[in-house]
Amino acid sequence: MRIAIIAHLKYAIGEPFAGGLEMHTHILARSLRERGHDVTLFASTQSDPNLGLEPICDETSLLETGIAEANDVAFFREHHAYLRLMTELRSRSFDVIHNNSLHYLPVSMAETLTVPVVTTLHTPPFCWLESGVRLNRGPMTYVAVSEATAAMWRHVAHTDRVIPNGIGLTHFPYQPVASEEAYLVWYGRIVPEKGLDYAMDAARLAGLPLRIAGPISNQSYFDEEIAPRLGDDVVHVGHLSHRELSRLVGGAIAALCTPRWEEPYGLVVAEALACGTPVAAFRRGGVPALLNEDCGVLADPDDVASLASAALAASVLDRGACRAHAERYCDAQRMVDEYEGLYRQLAFAPGAVANEPEVSSPLIASVA
């Protein structure tokens, strides 16, 4: 099949991943290409060129545009990049287009295309994306990453399918025995909504060291809430590669997941389980659906004492059961199977017609 994937533009689709959405898009594009599909990824300039990349984001082109009146330059760049892309897609030939962008324009302008469009809902509703969903008047197939996410969108969009995210199990190899030095681990983007400060307080309450990995995506939050809590027992080790991260996570006696918001899925939970590391997590969003009593312990949201107790209880769970659970429910190939089946259903349904190209040249970025 000829498949277009529209990525979001805030971060590159490449390693080390800024977050779960970047990893999801990378796995999907790479796996589909490995299966023989003709995949084109529309993403930012620094994304992985081995994914069939056509960049739609070239910051130097802003010099030709003039942005003196633009109060939000990032908004300006994304708006024009997606506007140009959706216009160009009318003259490109694809069997299906997968919108993975979280931006309102690919949704609101999808009705201008004749090719089937799939939009994955990765987050709870927020004003810009919700406005795009409401504006769309054409056919659209919505996929949610969890039942919890589907429920959150029910007031504005009918979810046609729930396809849970998946991870590359080989990237998170099983470690049957934790490190000799017992420690807890927390990893992800360091932003307020991920609740790292709760994990730091809970680790100290439980009397266990904490290792933290991930990019500092909100400097003021880090400076005000995280840096003052660091010490010999609570250490930020930086933003790690896949290999380094899997060793760190696999060596922990338990992983902490502390969302302040209704986490749509919880990739860090799946990754920890794949390493054999049990999880202690706040009972929020899609996270509870990823765990059972054999591999995780749920805590009351925003309750440090509850999380500390959950961490101690999780630390003695069977690591083999954690890995088995990940293999059964969190494998990326299961996720790709489901998307591939959905694409075929849409592309080859009676009456389905792909866009026929008027111009067969690659899309060149003009505005980022």
C-alpha positions as MATLAB code, in Angstrom:
seq = 'MRIAIIAHLKYAIGEPFAGGLEMHTHILARSLRERGHDVTLFASTQSDPNLGLEPICDETSLLETGIAEANDVAFFREHHAYLRLMTELRSRSFDVIHNNSLHYLPVSMAETLTVPVVTTLHTPPFCWLESGVRLNRGPMTYVAVSEATAAMWRHVAHTDRVIPNGIGLTHFPYQPVASEEAYLVWYGRIVPEKGLDYAMDAARLAGLPLRIAGPISNQSYFDEEIAPRLGDDVVHVGHLSHRELSRLVGGAIAALCTPRWEEPYGLVVAEALACGTPVAAFRRGGVPALLNEDCGVLADPDDVASLASAALAASVLDRGACRAHAERYCDAQRMVDEYEGLYRQLAFAPGAVANEPEVSSPLIASVA';
ca = [
       0.000    0.000    0.000;
       0.985    3.632   -0.466;
       0.746    5.082    3.036;
       1.280    8.685    4.151;
       1.933    9.399    7.822;
       1.602   12.978    9.063;
       3.718   13.521   12.174;
       3.651   16.370   14.627;
       6.372   19.010   14.324;
       7.425   19.879   17.855;
      10.124   17.206   17.984;
      11.991   15.115   15.438;
      10.797   11.583   14.736;
      14.072    9.916   15.644;
      16.150    8.625   18.529;
      16.567    9.556   21.282;
      12.806   10.049   21.357;
      11.442   13.151   23.052;
       8.387   11.162   24.131;
       5.931    8.405   23.413;
       4.327   10.009   20.364;
       7.670   10.259   18.571;
       8.429    6.616   19.334;
       4.948    5.507   18.224;
       5.298    7.294   14.870;
       8.813    5.933   14.329;
       7.826    2.334   15.097;
       4.773    2.542   12.850;
       6.623    4.022    9.862;
       9.630    1.725   10.202;
       7.565   -1.448   10.662;
       5.290   -0.693    7.714;
       8.305   -0.121    5.483;
       9.843   -3.399    6.681;
       6.613   -5.123    5.652;
       7.044   -3.825    2.115;
       4.674   -0.865    2.111;
       5.540    2.408    0.367;
       5.548    4.802    3.334;
       6.054    8.565    3.216;
       6.550   10.350    6.521;
       5.751   14.066    6.609;
       7.659   15.378    9.615;
      10.276   17.903   10.726;
      13.644   18.268    9.062;
      15.758   16.440   11.657;
      13.611   13.285   11.623;
      15.018    9.876   10.688;
      15.698    9.907    6.899;
      15.280    6.118    6.740;
      11.517    6.388    7.247;
      10.677    7.733    3.785;
      10.962   11.254    5.144;
       9.666   14.284    3.257;
      10.328   17.229    5.572;
       7.655   19.882    5.777;
       9.527   21.969    8.314;
      12.533   24.076    7.279;
      13.160   26.919    9.681;
      15.420   28.867    7.303;
      12.467   29.432    5.007;
      10.965   31.719    7.641;
      13.495   34.304    6.593;
      11.541   34.708    3.359;
       8.193   35.062    5.053;
       8.341   37.834    7.612;
       6.952   37.180   11.078;
       6.972   40.595   12.712;
       3.227   40.428   13.373;
       3.278   36.795   14.607;
       2.927   36.665   18.399;
       3.506   32.890   18.533;
       6.197   31.885   16.050;
       5.855   28.129   16.705;
       2.125   28.332   16.003;
       2.815   30.302   12.833;
       5.333   27.731   11.579;
       3.129   24.720   12.250;
       0.028   26.322   10.782;
       1.695   27.110    7.461;
       3.563   23.806    7.264;
       0.352   21.825    7.657;
      -1.632   24.179    5.432;
       0.852   23.656    2.596;
       0.950   19.900    3.195;
      -2.829   19.441    3.109;
      -3.001   21.484   -0.099;
      -0.217   19.446   -1.724;
      -1.782   16.126   -0.702;
      -4.653   16.757   -3.109;
      -2.213   16.087   -5.959;
      -0.370   13.139   -4.402;
      -1.179    9.444   -4.773;
      -1.753    7.454   -1.578;
      -4.044    4.601   -0.579;
      -4.484    5.929    2.959;
      -3.280    8.872    5.031;
      -2.598    8.455    8.738;
      -2.761   11.717   10.678;
      -0.599   11.399   13.793;
      -0.035   15.109   14.255;
      -2.303   16.399   17.063;
      -2.834   19.489   14.867;
      -6.227   20.880   13.866;
      -5.511   21.461   10.153;
      -5.012   17.821    9.000;
      -8.359   17.008   10.647;
     -10.340   20.043    9.525;
      -8.996   19.868    5.940;
      -9.287   16.097    5.512;
     -12.646   16.548    3.775;
     -10.808   18.144    0.814;
      -9.135   14.795    0.046;
     -10.644   11.761   -1.677;
      -8.268    9.282   -0.015;
      -9.296    7.686    3.327;
      -7.840    9.466    6.378;
      -7.175    7.943    9.806;
      -6.608   10.176   12.835;
      -5.203    8.707   16.029;
      -6.323   10.405   19.233;
      -3.263   10.294   21.482;
      -4.360   12.824   24.106;
      -7.439   13.973   25.982;
      -9.374   16.704   24.140;
      -7.744   20.123   23.995;
      -9.141   23.255   22.396;
      -7.224   23.348   19.095;
      -7.572   19.701   18.136;
     -11.171   19.605   19.316;
     -11.952   22.614   17.117;
     -10.483   20.788   14.103;
     -12.588   17.705   14.826;
     -15.726   19.814   15.082;
     -14.960   21.602   11.800;
     -14.461   18.430    9.786;
     -17.522   17.581    7.676;
     -16.100   14.708    5.656;
     -15.490   11.036    6.444;
     -12.822   10.393    9.058;
     -11.756    7.246   10.884;
     -10.818    7.981   14.481;
      -8.614    5.614   16.471;
      -8.044    5.985   20.218;
      -5.003    4.591   22.019;
      -7.096    3.373   24.967;
     -10.688    2.952   26.054;
     -10.118    5.785   28.514;
      -9.079    8.122   25.682;
     -12.062    7.077   23.570;
     -14.369    7.918   26.481;
     -12.791   11.359   26.889;
     -13.486   12.158   23.195;
     -17.014   10.761   23.127;
     -18.685   14.159   23.373;
     -17.145   15.334   20.089;
     -15.919   12.333   18.074;
     -17.054    8.757   17.541;
     -14.067    6.438   17.922;
     -14.154    3.754   15.253;
     -11.392    1.631   16.750;
      -9.270    1.363   19.900;
      -5.702    0.312   19.045;
      -3.442    0.382   22.097;
       0.078    1.607   21.513;
       2.940   -0.863   21.438;
       6.653   -0.941   22.027;
       9.567   -2.690   20.352;
      10.172   -5.493   22.828;
      13.697   -6.040   21.517;
      14.563   -2.459   22.486;
      13.632   -3.236   26.094;
      15.205   -6.646   26.769;
      14.125   -8.691   29.754;
      16.349   -8.472   32.829;
      15.380  -11.343   35.157;
      17.336   -9.935   38.105;
      17.435   -6.328   39.269;
      20.643   -4.487   40.068;
      22.443   -5.374   43.295;
      21.867   -1.809   44.416;
      18.125   -1.570   44.973;
      16.635    1.572   43.428;
      13.417    2.895   41.929;
      13.266    4.493   38.491;
      11.202    7.293   36.936;
      11.650    8.367   33.351;
       9.966   10.525   30.742;
       9.747   14.181   29.789;
      10.316   16.371   32.825;
       7.191   18.529   32.713;
       4.605   19.333   35.402;
       1.913   16.996   34.021;
       4.191   13.962   34.444;
       4.389   14.530   38.211;
       8.059   13.754   38.842;
       7.990   15.699   42.118;
       5.495   13.149   43.488;
       7.858   10.307   42.574;
      10.784   11.994   44.325;
       8.831   12.512   47.529;
       7.420    8.977   47.432;
      10.843    7.382   46.922;
      12.211    9.169   49.970;
       9.159    8.185   51.996;
       9.704    4.562   50.964;
      13.388    4.815   51.908;
      14.630    3.895   48.435;
      16.999    5.680   46.015;
      15.468    7.067   42.819;
      17.092    7.324   39.409;
      15.523    9.787   36.966;
      15.988    9.800   33.191;
      14.529   12.103   30.567;
      14.790   15.475   28.868;
      14.118   18.689   30.772;
      11.202   19.917   28.685;
      10.077   22.586   31.151;
      13.052   24.420   32.603;
      11.111   26.471   35.158;
       9.426   23.346   36.562;
      12.822   21.651   36.803;
      14.430   24.657   38.496;
      11.598   25.258   40.964;
      10.336   21.753   41.811;
      12.923   19.177   40.742;
      16.401   20.605   41.290;
      15.756   21.406   44.983;
      14.709   17.765   45.551;
      17.813   16.218   43.987;
      20.511   14.686   46.178;
      22.725   11.647   46.632;
      19.653    9.425   46.877;
      17.669   11.078   44.053;
      19.705   11.581   40.871;
      18.856   12.836   37.376;
      21.052   10.847   34.958;
      20.023   12.777   31.828;
      18.330   11.960   28.541;
      19.465    8.428   27.633;
      19.639    6.368   24.468;
      17.352    3.336   24.153;
      20.126    0.961   25.216;
      21.160    3.005   28.241;
      17.549    3.543   29.248;
      16.652   -0.144   29.071;
      19.608   -1.011   31.307;
      18.575    1.616   33.845;
      14.902    0.602   33.838;
      15.679   -3.121   33.865;
      17.968   -2.715   36.861;
      15.296   -1.079   39.022;
      13.217   -2.977   41.558;
      10.182   -0.937   40.486;
       9.249    1.901   38.119;
       7.096    4.836   39.144;
       4.432    6.392   36.899;
       2.958    9.593   38.314;
       0.708   11.445   35.829;
      -1.105   14.539   36.998;
      -3.438   14.245   34.003;
      -5.520   11.469   32.485;
      -2.600    9.692   30.802;
      -3.974    8.354   27.486;
      -1.916    5.164   27.435;
       1.336    4.986   29.410;
       4.240    3.836   27.233;
       6.655    4.006   30.151;
       4.552    1.371   31.896;
       4.764   -0.978   28.915;
       8.514   -0.419   28.589;
       9.186   -1.116   32.245;
       7.145   -4.333   32.124;
       9.074   -5.465   29.039;
      12.294   -5.121   31.052;
      10.762   -7.226   33.809;
      10.376   -4.248   36.143;
       7.112   -4.029   38.140;
       5.249   -0.717   38.150;
       3.729    1.469   40.833;
       1.431    4.024   39.224;
      -1.278    6.534   39.936;
      -4.719    5.210   39.009;
      -5.348    7.563   36.077;
      -6.424    7.458   32.424;
      -5.309    4.446   30.413;
      -2.645    3.263   32.890;
      -4.854    0.890   34.947;
      -5.752   -1.059   31.793;
      -2.047   -1.886   31.290;
      -1.570   -3.478   34.701;
      -2.869   -6.392   36.726;
      -2.047   -7.689   40.189;
       0.858   -9.767   38.839;
       2.848   -6.870   37.424;
       1.807   -3.618   39.074;
       0.251   -1.813   42.017;
      -2.031    1.205   41.627;
      -1.924    4.200   43.969;
      -4.431    6.933   44.692;
      -3.770    9.909   42.362;
      -1.585   12.682   43.807;
      -1.126   10.735   47.081;
       2.566   10.417   47.958;
       1.998    7.996   50.845;
      -0.155    5.744   48.663;
       2.525    5.789   45.956;
       5.290    4.940   48.445;
       3.291    1.930   49.675;
       2.589    0.880   46.075;
       6.300    1.082   45.236;
       7.244   -1.210   48.125;
       4.483   -3.677   47.190;
       5.428   -3.648   43.508;
       9.117   -4.228   44.207;
       8.507   -7.839   45.283;
       6.373   -8.878   42.281;
       7.606  -11.574   39.898;
       9.711  -10.106   37.084;
       8.921  -12.985   34.722;
       5.212  -12.225   35.043;
       5.906   -8.603   34.106;
       7.692   -9.605   30.906;
       5.000  -12.131   29.997;
       2.328   -9.466   30.409;
       4.261   -7.094   28.123;
       4.652   -9.778   25.453;
       0.949  -10.510   25.550;
      -0.431   -6.961   25.527;
       2.284   -4.422   24.633;
       4.072   -5.730   21.523;
       4.421   -3.122   18.763;
       3.893   -5.738   16.070;
       0.393   -6.324   17.400;
      -0.233   -2.588   17.086;
       1.141   -2.502   13.522;
      -0.984   -5.557   12.594;
      -4.108   -3.697   13.663;
      -3.246   -0.491   11.803;
      -2.288   -2.457    8.699;
      -5.628   -4.271    8.787;
      -7.488   -0.980    9.205;
      -5.621    0.596    6.275;
      -6.519   -2.340    4.020;
     -10.138   -2.181    5.076;
     -10.353    1.527    4.222;
      -8.193    1.546    1.084;
      -9.872   -1.412   -0.582;
     -13.435   -0.899    0.540;
     -16.007   -0.790   -2.278;
     -15.932    2.672   -3.845;
     -12.620    3.691   -2.269;
     -10.525    5.814   -4.636;
      -6.995    7.021   -3.921;
      -5.820   10.467   -4.950;
      -4.386   10.382   -8.464;
      -1.284   12.543   -8.796;
      -1.239   15.661  -10.885;
       2.394   16.232   -9.904;
       4.765   13.473   -8.783;
       7.504   15.532   -7.174;
       8.364   15.385   -3.441;
       6.921   18.023   -1.172;
       9.527   20.646   -0.386;
       9.147   22.605    2.834;
       8.392   26.277    2.461;
       7.385   27.304    5.967;
       8.103   25.603    9.281;
];
